[in-house]
């Protein structure tokens, strides 16, 4: 009984037949498959390949009449199907059967009754669906019958009484067979067994050599098969001189459970008995899981046929033969084994057959790799775009992310050799290889730049990678390298010859690489770095890069670095803020050109203070006192006017409207508004204060006072008129929002507009109180007033004698000061020309001068701060250069002294040790002592001479500073005496007047 129940046929079961016609094209083959599926559905036959053992049929007949009727119905169906199959002419398998009975010849086994869901309709059953010219007509009927059954088979369910099949619904026509030839027979012999075994994967019982996998398989009732096809498994020979063998297997990929199986036929009946154990299922068709692959812990190495950069994991032992077949092999890597497979089926197994590189082998291999890759990625759902290349190996992306430059070089060299062997004459790798995109649209060069691997970038650029390819958000490799502040990679990319990368390419946000580096640039630790930023901006600037190009919606990067004064200084060093300005708007001021960064810093501070006062946890977002003052100090020393009113933002968008609502404000007036809001909020919430709240409020007030002190030290004035809504009779500047439009466009903002009326009612005493009191503000005001009236020019400012009116923001006007907008008069508040900016300004906004070749030039207070900073910087650079030269001279002298001592000294080791310890030398050689004294005195003379020069220079500079101070005091006394004399004359005139 047990032996008969283990009846296994190696001749693969024949499935439900169909009406077959002569197919002369692919369209006719598809029509036949559709017609087969329709006939199967109409006949209500769910499983057609049913084989019942004699004893099982007897048991059913004795136990249940209903089962007997079902069996009889299925036997009738089987007889009809057998007739159709015989007419079609399916060849029997040439392999010996494991066990045979009389019932095997009816091809109606019970194995069709299973609980597995088979292939979806869009997945082919075999890897050799494309027919050849010779066997197209002959194999069409067989493949269609097997495919139809595999696609329409349903879980193991016994047929009901109604599931009877009328022979009239399953009619078949015998096609006219074409003449046979050698190719047809060869292909048929190669594919017959694997094709039949593949089509019946869902119908056979799968046995496992591992008990754990067997229990897991049995515990899951509803299995979902997503892909199955015949495959060749590459195995090493038994001996080291033996060649590799390609053995027929079936690859099955399951969605439920998530497993990949490499299946084979059982060796014999004993193996079936051993693997089945005591759990006999009554089936007579079996497959053995030769390898069980868990997709969650596995990887795939792609073939060289689909990806020329893929390097085989196993060495090629073809011994000089051009092993073209090896290129079709791909590997599945598990924690315990490497499974090498091939999807290329050809009648000729020679390694150098060029047909292994055909389109059919390529498409079959790609289909297998895609199915396996999808299974691995779906099982590992938590991967990111970059991590998928640690699962799918063999692409340039995988080598870049792996971080092994040597392997990347070998892979690119191998791909280049394959390209040359196939007739490629280019000296660079084909773009489809080196610039292949992954599912996220990134190339290997993008990943190399993202990982800040400058050496890898050099390898890829040298191999011909395109440095202008953009990602999904239009970022080029320059953008990505700038984002990582990788100056080395930027220089390599920008020096690429063809195609020449554009240093001003715009991403989806219309930002250049320089803009990205300035605003978003971060090093590997996720923090900003002023030195790395400077190197990146310098590299891009050397190739023609610009910060702002074509971007009309973003504010200048100066606004977006927040409170990082070091990065702000670097960005400003790459901006042209010296007059005449390089701008399309003639006459625009430097503050307006860069969107009023001084105002923007204080507006941001005011908004953060308001948000902090409105919420209990917002105090942490307020910048520190040091960061705030450092930013203001950096902007002021770079020439931005401390008293300039905001006239308009030459930009579009909500940020421009937000700044325009502060039309007419000076920086100090914005700070006063913030102080007033703090005072009002503090008085209205007096009862709700606690210790932590009081500490936070004290910190906010201290920040406001420190900011006021910083502004006053650089020339800001307290007695400025309230902010007007217009600049005399000037209209809105071209390209800017009007105050009305800006107010309407920001009505829904969480930050309320400043109360201009309330600010206008403040008197000087109240303003002084808000900013820290008169005593505290008097010192910074005196500091700026006590600065030298003039400063020497260092050649960075250009001077002129003419001016022209401009309606640009901050432009010159004959009627009002370009800085504070005060109206000019004939006697009081006379009009003056700033020689550097070419704008008309009032006397209060230009209290200082600059000396250019001994001639005083009137400039604004902001440009005076710039000239003072540049002079200090130049002097500091000169001092550092002198110090470095002194240090170099001392170092050279010491090296010369050591060389002389080593060549001429005959002192023993013990003497040198005693001398080092301060003891007298045991040697009494007078010649040696004199020579050492001579060398020592020479060094001392050089050192003392250099030191004396430095001291003399410092003394001269100190004396010059004192003389300059005395000259300034003398000039002040002289001016005071002149004023006193004029006042005395005026008094005398009044006294002598006749009335």
Rosetta blueprint (number, residue, H / E / L):
1 X L
2 X H
3 X H
4 X H
5 X H
6 X L
7 X L
8 X L
9 X L
10 X L
11 X L
12 X L
13 X L
14 X L
15 X L
16 X L
17 X L
18 X L
19 X L
20 X L
21 X L
22 X L
23 X L
24 X L
25 X L
26 X H
27 X H
28 X H
29 X H
30 X H
31 X H
32 X H
33 X H
34 X H
35 X H
36 X H
37 X H
38 X H
39 X H
40 X H
41 X H
42 X H
43 X H
44 X L
45 X L
46 X L
47 X L
48 X L
49 X L
50 X L
51 X L
52 X L
53 X L
54 X H
55 X H
56 X H
57 X H
58 X H
59 X H
60 X H
61 X H
62 X H
63 X H
64 X L
65 X H
66 X H
67 X H
68 X H
69 X H
70 X H
71 X H
72 X H
73 X H
74 X H
75 X H
76 X H
77 X H
78 X H
79 X H
80 X H
81 X H
82 X H
83 X H
84 X H
85 X H
86 X H
87 X H
88 X H
89 X L
90 X L
91 X L
92 X L
93 X L
94 X L
95 X L
96 X L
97 X L
98 X L
99 X L
100 X L
101 X L
102 X H
103 X H
104 X H
105 X H
106 X H
107 X L
108 X L
109 X L
110 X H
111 X H
112 X H
113 X L
114 X E
115 X L
116 X E
117 X E
118 X L
119 X L
120 X L
121 X L
122 X L
123 X L
124 X L
125 X L
126 X L
127 X L
128 X L
129 X L
130 X L
131 X L
132 X L
133 X L
134 X L
135 X L
136 X H
137 X H
138 X H
139 X H
140 X H
141 X H
142 X H
143 X H
144 X H
145 X H
146 X H
147 X H
148 X H
149 X H
150 X H
151 X H
152 X H
153 X L
154 X L
155 X E
156 X L
157 X L
158 X L
159 X L
160 X L
161 X L
162 X L
163 X L
164 X L
165 X L
166 X L
167 X H
168 X H
169 X H
170 X H
171 X L
172 X L
173 X L
174 X L
175 X L
176 X L
177 X L
178 X L
179 X L
180 X L
181 X L
182 X H
183 X H
184 X H
185 X H
186 X H
187 X H
188 X H
189 X H
190 X H
191 X H
192 X H
193 X H
194 X H
195 X H
196 X H
197 X H
198 X H
199 X H
200 X L
201 X H
202 X H
203 X H
204 X L
205 X E
206 X E
207 X E
208 X E
209 X L
210 X L
211 X H
212 X H
213 X H
214 X H
215 X H
216 X H
217 X H
218 X H
219 X H
220 X L
221 X L
222 X L
223 X E
224 X E
225 X E
226 X E
227 X E
228 X E
229 X E
230 X E
231 X E
232 X E
233 X E
234 X E
235 X E
236 X L
237 X L
238 X L
239 X L
240 X L
241 X L
242 X L
243 X L
244 X L
245 X E
246 X E
247 X E
248 X E
249 X E
250 X E
251 X E
252 X E
253 X E
254 X E
255 X E
256 X E
257 X L
258 X L
259 X E
260 X E
261 X E
262 X E
263 X E
264 X E
265 X L
266 X L
267 X L
268 X L
269 X H
270 X H
271 X H
272 X H
273 X H
274 X H
275 X H
276 X H
277 X L
278 X L
279 X L
280 X L
281 X L
282 X L
283 X L
284 X L
285 X L
286 X E
287 X E
288 X E
289 X E
290 X E
291 X E
292 X E
293 X E
294 X L
295 X H
296 X H
297 X H
298 X L
299 X E
300 X E
301 X E
302 X L
303 X L
304 X L
305 X L
306 X L
307 X L
308 X L
309 X L
310 X L
311 X L
312 X L
313 X L
314 X L
315 X L
316 X L
317 X L
318 X L
319 X L
320 X L
321 X L
322 X L
323 X L
324 X L
325 X H
326 X H
327 X H
328 X H
329 X E
330 X E
331 X E
332 X E
333 X E
334 X L
335 X L
336 X L
337 X L
338 X E
339 X E
340 X E
341 X E
342 X E
343 X L
344 X L
345 X L
346 X L
347 X L
348 X L
349 X L
350 X L
351 X L
352 X L
353 X L
354 X H
355 X H
356 X H
357 X H
358 X L
359 X H
360 X H
361 X H
362 X H
363 X H
364 X H
365 X H
366 X H
367 X H
368 X H
369 X H
370 X H
371 X H
372 X H
373 X H
374 X H
375 X H
376 X H
377 X H
378 X H
379 X H
380 X L
381 X L
382 X L
383 X L
384 X L
385 X L
386 X L
387 X H
388 X H
389 X H
390 X H
391 X L
392 X E
393 X E
394 X L
395 X L
396 X H
397 X H
398 X H
399 X H
400 X H
401 X H
402 X H
403 X L
404 X L
405 X H
406 X H
407 X H
408 X H
409 X H
410 X H
411 X H
412 X H
413 X H
414 X H
415 X H
416 X H
417 X H
418 X H
419 X H
420 X H
421 X H
422 X L
423 X L
424 X L
425 X L
426 X L
427 X L
428 X L
429 X L
430 X L
431 X H
432 X H
433 X H
434 X H
435 X L
436 X L
437 X L
438 X L
439 X L
440 X L
441 X L
442 X L
443 X L
444 X H
445 X H
446 X H
447 X H
448 X H
449 X H
450 X H
451 X L
452 X L
453 X L
454 X H
455 X H
456 X H
457 X H
458 X H
459 X H
460 X H
461 X H
462 X H
463 X L
464 X L
465 X L
466 X L
467 X L
468 X L
469 X L
470 X L
471 X L
472 X L
473 X L
474 X L
475 X L
476 X L
477 X H
478 X H
479 X H
480 X H
481 X H
482 X H
483 X H
484 X L
485 X L
486 X L
487 X H
488 X H
489 X H
490 X H
491 X H
492 X H
493 X H
494 X H
495 X L
496 X L
497 X L
498 X L
499 X L
500 X L
501 X L
502 X L
503 X L
504 X L
505 X L
506 X L
507 X L
508 X L
509 X L
510 X L
511 X L
512 X L
513 X H
514 X H
515 X H
516 X H
517 X H
518 X H
519 X H
520 X H
521 X L
522 X L
523 X L
524 X L
525 X L
526 X L
527 X L
528 X L
529 X L
530 X H
531 X H
532 X H
533 X H
534 X H
535 X H
536 X H
537 X H
538 X H
539 X H
540 X H
541 X H
542 X H
543 X L
544 X L
545 X L
546 X L
547 X L
548 X L
549 X L
550 X L
551 X L
552 X L
553 X L
554 X L
555 X L
556 X L
557 X H
558 X H
559 X H
560 X H
561 X L
562 X L
563 X L
564 X L
565 X H
566 X H
567 X H
568 X H
569 X H
570 X H
571 X H
572 X H
573 X H
574 X L
575 X L
576 X L
577 X L
578 X L
579 X L
580 X L
581 X L
582 X L
583 X L
584 X L
585 X L
586 X L
587 X L
588 X L
589 X L
590 X H
591 X H
592 X H
593 X H
594 X L
595 X L
596 X L
597 X H
598 X H
599 X H
600 X H
601 X H
602 X H
603 X H
604 X H
605 X H
606 X H
607 X H
608 X H
609 X H
610 X H
611 X H
612 X H
613 X H
614 X H
615 X L
616 X L
617 X L
618 X L
619 X H
620 X H
621 X H
622 X L
623 X L
624 X L
625 X H
626 X H
627 X H
628 X H
629 X H
630 X H
631 X H
632 X H
633 X H
634 X H
635 X H
636 X H
637 X H
638 X L
639 X L
640 X L
641 X L
642 X L
643 X L
644 X L
645 X L
646 X L
647 X L
648 X L
649 X L
650 X L
651 X L
652 X L
653 X L
654 X H
655 X H
656 X H
657 X H
658 X H
659 X H
660 X H
661 X L
662 X L
663 X L
664 X L
665 X L
666 X L
667 X H
668 X H
669 X H
670 X H
671 X H
672 X H
673 X H
674 X H
675 X H
676 X H
677 X H
678 X H
679 X H
680 X H
681 X H
682 X H
683 X H
684 X H
685 X L
686 X L
687 X L
688 X L
689 X L
690 X L
691 X H
692 X H
693 X H
694 X H
695 X H
696 X H
697 X H
698 X H
699 X H
700 X H
701 X H
702 X H
703 X H
704 X H
705 X H
706 X H
707 X H
708 X H
709 X H
710 X H
711 X H
712 X H
713 X H
714 X L
715 X L
716 X L
717 X L
718 X L
719 X L
720 X L
721 X L
722 X L
723 X L
724 X L
725 X L
726 X L
727 X L
728 X L
729 X L
730 X L
731 X L
732 X L
733 X L
734 X L
735 X L
736 X L
737 X L
738 X L
739 X H
740 X H
741 X H
742 X H
743 X H
744 X H
745 X H
746 X L
747 X L
748 X L
749 X L
750 X L
751 X L
752 X L
753 X L
754 X L
755 X L
756 X H
757 X H
758 X H
759 X H
760 X H
761 X L
762 X L
763 X L
764 X H
765 X H
766 X H
767 X H
768 X H
769 X H
770 X H
771 X L
772 X L
773 X L
774 X H
775 X H
776 X H
777 X H
778 X H
779 X H
780 X H
781 X H
782 X H
783 X H
784 X H
785 X H
786 X L
787 X L
788 X L
789 X L
790 X E
791 X E
792 X E
793 X L
794 X L
795 X L
796 X L
797 X L
798 X L
799 X L
800 X L
801 X L
802 X L
803 X L
804 X L
805 X L
806 X L
807 X L
808 X L
809 X L
810 X L
811 X L
812 X L
813 X L
814 X L
815 X L
816 X E
817 X L
818 X L
819 X L
820 X L
821 X L
822 X L
823 X E
824 X L
825 X L
826 X L
827 X L
828 X L
829 X L
830 X L
831 X L
832 X E
833 X E
834 X L
835 X L
836 X L
837 X L
838 X L
839 X L
840 X E
841 X E
842 X L
843 X L
844 X L
845 X L
846 X L
847 X L
848 X E
849 X E
850 X E
851 X E
852 X E
853 X L
854 X L
855 X E
856 X E
857 X E
858 X E
859 X E
860 X L
861 X H
862 X H
863 X H
864 X H
865 X H
866 X H
867 X H
868 X H
869 X H
870 X H
871 X H
872 X H
873 X H
874 X H
875 X H
876 X H
877 X H
878 X H
879 X H
880 X H
881 X H
882 X H
883 X H
884 X H
885 X H
886 X H
887 X H
888 X H
889 X H
890 X H
891 X H
892 X H
893 X H
894 X H
895 X H
896 X H
897 X H
898 X H
899 X H
900 X H
901 X H
902 X H
903 X H
904 X H
905 X L
906 X L
907 X L
908 X L
909 X H
910 X H
911 X H
912 X H
913 X H
914 X H
915 X H
916 X H
917 X L
918 X L
919 X L
920 X L
921 X L
922 X L
923 X L
924 X L
925 X L
926 X H
927 X H
928 X H
929 X H
930 X H
931 X H
932 X H
933 X H
934 X H
935 X H
936 X H
937 X H
938 X H
939 X H
940 X H
941 X H
942 X H
943 X H
944 X H
945 X H
946 X H
947 X H
948 X H
949 X H
950 X H
951 X H
952 X H
953 X H
954 X H
955 X H
956 X H
957 X H
958 X H
959 X H
960 X H
961 X H
962 X H
963 X H
964 X H
965 X H
966 X H
967 X H
968 X H
969 X H
970 X H
971 X H
972 X H
973 X H
974 X H
975 X H
976 X H
977 X H
978 X H
979 X H
980 X H
981 X H
982 X H
983 X H
984 X H
985 X H
986 X H
987 X H
988 X H
989 X H
990 X H
991 X H
992 X H
993 X L
994 X L
995 X L
